[in-house]
Amino acid sequence: MFQTEPLFNNALLDWLFPAFIVFLLYDFAFGIVGGLYQSGVIKGRDLGSIIHWGIRYGIMWLTVQTLVFVRDNWLLIILVSVGAVIIAILIASLIREE
């Protein structure tokens, strides 16, 4: 479920980056759980805590997986992006000619 290989090949960054993401997500998760309490969707401290930590670690996991994908496929991402821009320019120039 979680990343097991180094993301940056640097032990300090591999620990600090996920911790930094979780720290930034605190207010986001706190706001969502607070809204759920205010609307009466959830009651009790335990469920709110589970939802809060689930949001924080879930988004952290998605972020790390996205970075792993970008790290492993950066050349493909650049080529597809450049190709999409070229195709958009060609389509725009064809539309203007008509």
C-alpha positions as CSV (number, residue, x, y, z in Angstrom):
1,M,0.0,0.0,0.0
2,F,2.7,2.5,0.9
3,Q,5.9,3.3,-0.9
4,T,8.7,0.8,0.1
5,E,11.5,2.0,-2.2
6,P,13.2,5.3,-1.7
7,L,11.6,8.2,-3.6
8,F,14.6,10.5,-3.6
9,N,17.4,8.1,-2.7
10,N,18.1,10.3,0.3
11,A,17.0,8.9,3.7
12,L,16.4,12.4,5.1
13,L,14.1,13.5,2.2
14,D,12.4,10.1,2.1
15,W,11.2,10.7,5.7
16,L,10.8,14.5,5.7
17,F,8.7,14.8,2.5
18,P,5.8,12.6,3.6
19,A,5.9,14.2,7.1
20,F,5.7,17.6,5.5
21,I,2.7,16.6,3.4
22,V,0.9,15.2,6.4
23,F,1.7,18.4,8.3
24,L,0.2,20.5,5.5
25,L,-2.9,18.3,5.3
26,Y,-3.7,18.8,9.0
27,D,-5.9,21.9,8.5
28,F,-7.6,20.4,5.5
29,A,-8.5,17.2,7.3
30,F,-9.5,19.1,10.4
31,G,-11.9,21.3,8.4
32,I,-13.5,18.3,6.7
33,V,-14.0,16.4,10.0
34,G,-15.2,19.6,11.7
35,G,-17.8,20.0,9.0
36,L,-18.9,16.4,9.4
37,Y,-19.4,17.0,13.1
38,Q,-21.3,20.2,12.6
39,S,-23.6,18.7,10.0
40,G,-24.3,15.7,12.3
41,V,-23.0,13.1,9.9
42,I,-20.6,11.7,12.6
43,K,-20.7,11.6,16.4
44,G,-18.0,10.5,18.7
45,R,-14.3,11.1,19.0
46,D,-13.0,7.8,17.6
47,L,-14.8,8.0,14.2
48,G,-13.6,11.6,13.7
49,S,-10.0,10.6,14.5
50,I,-10.2,7.7,12.0
51,I,-11.5,9.9,9.3
52,H,-9.0,12.7,10.0
53,W,-6.0,10.3,9.9
54,G,-7.4,8.5,6.9
55,I,-7.7,11.8,4.9
56,R,-4.2,12.8,5.9
57,Y,-2.5,9.6,5.0
58,G,-4.6,8.9,2.0
59,I,-3.7,12.1,0.3
60,M,-0.1,11.7,1.4
61,W,-0.1,8.2,-0.3
62,L,-1.6,9.6,-3.5
63,T,1.0,12.4,-3.6
64,V,3.9,10.0,-3.1
65,Q,2.5,7.7,-5.8
66,T,2.1,10.6,-8.2
67,L,5.7,11.6,-7.6
68,V,6.9,8.1,-8.1
69,F,5.0,7.9,-11.4
70,V,6.5,11.2,-12.5
71,R,10.0,10.2,-11.5
72,D,9.7,6.9,-13.4
73,N,8.0,8.3,-16.5
74,W,9.2,11.8,-16.8
75,L,10.4,11.4,-20.4
76,L,7.1,10.0,-21.5
77,I,5.2,12.8,-19.7
78,I,7.4,15.5,-21.5
79,L,7.0,13.8,-24.9
80,V,3.2,13.5,-24.5
81,S,2.9,17.1,-23.3
82,V,5.0,18.5,-26.2
83,G,3.0,16.3,-28.7
84,A,-0.3,17.6,-27.3
85,V,0.9,21.2,-27.7
86,I,2.1,20.6,-31.2
87,I,-1.2,19.0,-32.1
88,A,-3.2,21.9,-30.5
89,I,-1.1,24.4,-32.5
90,L,-1.7,22.5,-35.8
91,I,-5.4,22.3,-35.1
92,A,-5.6,26.0,-34.3
93,S,-3.7,26.9,-37.5
94,L,-6.0,24.7,-39.6
95,I,-9.1,26.4,-38.0
96,R,-7.7,29.9,-38.7
97,E,-7.1,29.1,-42.4
98,E,-10.7,28.2,-42.9
